[in-house]
């Protein structure tokens, strides 16, 4: 998911350099949404791992 956020961020930066304001704004907003979704999912995964007491069990 973070990969898609970075891809849309790069698209937004390239579009902004070329002067496509609407496309750059849309790609930047998509990148921002995907980044926050990634942060929420990472936090949920971290909390679930803490509550289950899961740790890596290396031999």
FIKOLZA-1660 file (N, C-alpha, C; in steps of 0.1 Angstrom, whole numbers, plus 5000, padded with zeros to 4 digits):
% residues 59
   i   px   py   pz ch aa at
   1 5008 4988 5000  A  X  N
   1 5000 5000 5000  A  X CA
   1 5009 5012 5000  A  X  C
   2 5020 5012 5008  A  X  N
   2 5028 5024 5008  A  X CA
   2 5035 5026 4994  A  X  C
   3 5036 5015 4987  A  X  N
   3 5042 5016 4973  A  X CA
   3 5033 5024 4964  A  X  C
   4 5019 5022 4965  A  X  N
   4 5010 5029 4957  A  X CA
   4 5010 5044 4961  A  X  C
   5 5011 5047 4974  A  X  N
   5 5012 5061 4978  A  X CA
   5 5024 5068 4972  A  X  C
   6 5036 5061 4972  A  X  N
   6 5048 5067 4966  A  X CA
   6 5046 5069 4951  A  X  C
   7 5040 5059 4945  A  X  N
   7 5038 5060 4930  A  X CA
   7 5029 5072 4927  A  X  C
   8 5018 5074 4934  A  X  N
   8 5010 5085 4931  A  X CA
   8 5016 5098 4935  A  X  C
   9 5025 5098 4945  A  X  N
   9 5033 5110 4949  A  X CA
   9 5042 5114 4937  A  X  C
  10 5049 5104 4931  A  X  N
  10 5058 5107 4920  A  X CA
  10 5050 5112 4908  A  X  C
  11 5038 5106 4905  A  X  N
  11 5030 5111 4895  A  X CA
  11 5026 5125 4897  A  X  C
  12 5022 5129 4909  A  X  N
  12 5018 5142 4913  A  X CA
  12 5030 5152 4910  A  X  C
  13 5042 5148 4915  A  X  N
  13 5053 5157 4913  A  X CA
  13 5057 5159 4898  A  X  C
  14 5056 5148 4890  A  X  N
  14 5059 5150 4876  A  X CA
  14 5048 5158 4869  A  X  C
  15 5036 5156 4873  A  X  N
  15 5025 5164 4867  A  X CA
  15 5026 5178 4871  A  X  C
  16 5030 5181 4883  A  X  N
  16 5032 5195 4887  A  X CA
  16 5043 5202 4880  A  X  C
  17 5054 5194 4877  A  X  N
  17 5065 5200 4869  A  X CA
  17 5061 5203 4855  A  X  C
  18 5052 5195 4849  A  X  N
  18 5047 5197 4836  A  X CA
  18 5036 5207 4835  A  X  C
  19 5030 5211 4846  A  X  N
  19 5020 5221 4846  A  X CA
  19 5006 5216 4845  A  X  C
  20 5004 5203 4848  A  X  N
  20 4990 5198 4848  A  X CA
  20 4985 5199 4862  A  X  C
  21 4979 5210 4865  A  X  N
  21 4974 5213 4879  A  X CA
  21 4964 5203 4884  A  X  C
  22 4954 5200 4876  A  X  N
  22 4943 5191 4880  A  X CA
  22 4948 5177 4883  A  X  C
  23 4956 5172 4874  A  X  N
  23 4961 5159 4875  A  X CA
  23 4970 5158 4887  A  X  C
  24 4979 5168 4889  A  X  N
  24 4988 5168 4900  A  X CA
  24 4980 5168 4914  A  X  C
  25 4970 5176 4914  A  X  N
  25 4962 5177 4927  A  X CA
  25 4955 5164 4930  A  X  C
  26 4950 5158 4919  A  X  N
  26 4943 5145 4921  A  X CA
  26 4952 5134 4925  A  X  C
  27 4964 5133 4919  A  X  N
  27 4974 5123 4923  A  X CA
  27 4979 5125 4937  A  X  C
  28 4981 5138 4940  A  X  N
  28 4986 5141 4954  A  X CA
  28 4975 5137 4964  A  X  C
  29 4963 5140 4962  A  X  N
  29 4953 5136 4971  A  X CA
  29 4951 5121 4973  A  X  C
  30 4953 5114 4962  A  X  N
  30 4952 5099 4962  A  X CA
  30 4964 5094 4970  A  X  C
  31 4976 5100 4968  A  X  N
  31 4988 5096 4976  A  X CA
  31 4986 5098 4990  A  X  C
  32 4980 5110 4994  A  X  N
  32 4978 5113 5008  A  X CA
  32 4968 5103 5015  A  X  C
  33 4958 5100 5008  A  X  N
  33 4948 5091 5013  A  X CA
  33 4954 5077 5015  A  X  C
  34 4961 5072 5005  A  X  N
  34 4967 5059 5006  A  X CA
  34 4978 5058 5017  A  X  C
  35 4985 5069 5019  A  X  N
  35 4995 5070 5030  A  X CA
  35 4988 5069 5044  A  X  C
  36 4977 5076 5046  A  X  N
  36 4971 5075 5059  A  X CA
  36 4964 5062 5061  A  X  C
  37 4959 5056 5050  A  X  N
  37 4953 5042 5051  A  X CA
  37 4964 5033 5056  A  X  C
  38 4976 5034 5050  A  X  N
  38 4988 5026 5053  A  X CA
  38 4991 5028 5068  A  X  C
  39 4991 5040 5073  A  X  N
  39 4995 5043 5087  A  X CA
  39 4985 5036 5096  A  X  C
  40 4972 5037 5093  A  X  N
  40 4962 5031 5101  A  X CA
  40 4963 5016 5102  A  X  C
  41 4965 5010 5090  A  X  N
  41 4967 4995 5090  A  X CA
  41 4979 4991 5097  A  X  C
  42 4990 4999 5096  A  X  N
  42 5002 4995 5103  A  X CA
  42 5000 4996 5118  A  X  C
  43 4993 5006 5123  A  X  N
  43 4990 5008 5137  A  X CA
  43 4981 4997 5142  A  X  C
  44 4971 4993 5134  A  X  N
  44 4962 4982 5138  A  X CA
  44 4970 4969 5139  A  X  C
  45 4979 4966 5129  A  X  N
  45 4987 4954 5129  A  X CA
  45 4996 4954 5141  A  X  C
  46 5002 4966 5145  A  X  N
  46 5011 4966 5157  A  X CA
  46 5003 4964 5169  A  X  C
  47 4991 4969 5171  A  X  N
  47 4983 4967 5183  A  X CA
  47 4979 4953 5184  A  X  C
  48 4975 4947 5173  A  X  N
  48 4970 4933 5173  A  X CA
  48 4982 4924 5177  A  X  C
  49 4994 4927 5172  A  X  N
  49 5005 4919 5176  A  X CA
  49 5009 4920 5191  A  X  C
  50 5007 4932 5196  A  X  N
  50 5009 4934 5210  A  X CA
  50 4999 4927 5219  A  X  C
  51 4986 4928 5215  A  X  N
  51 4976 4921 5223  A  X CA
  51 4976 4906 5223  A  X  C
  52 4980 4901 5212  A  X  N
  52 4981 4886 5211  A  X CA
  52 4994 4881 5217  A  X  C
  53 5003 4890 5220  A  X  N
  53 5016 4885 5226  A  X CA
  53 5025 4879 5216  A  X  C
  54 5022 4881 5203  A  X  N
  54 5030 4875 5193  A  X CA
  54 5044 4881 5192  A  X  C
  55 5053 4872 5191  A  X  N
  55 5067 4876 5189  A  X CA
  55 5073 4867 5180  A  X  C
  56 5084 4870 5174  A  X  N
  56 5090 4861 5165  A  X CA
  56 5096 4849 5173  A  X  C
  57 5093 4837 5169  A  X  N
  57 5098 4825 5176  A  X CA
  57 5109 4819 5168  A  X  C
  58 5121 4824 5169  A  X  N
  58 5132 4819 5162  A  X CA
  58 5138 4807 5169  A  X  C
  59 5142 4797 5162  A  X  N
  59 5147 4785 5168  A  X CA
  59 5161 4787 5174  A  X  C
% end
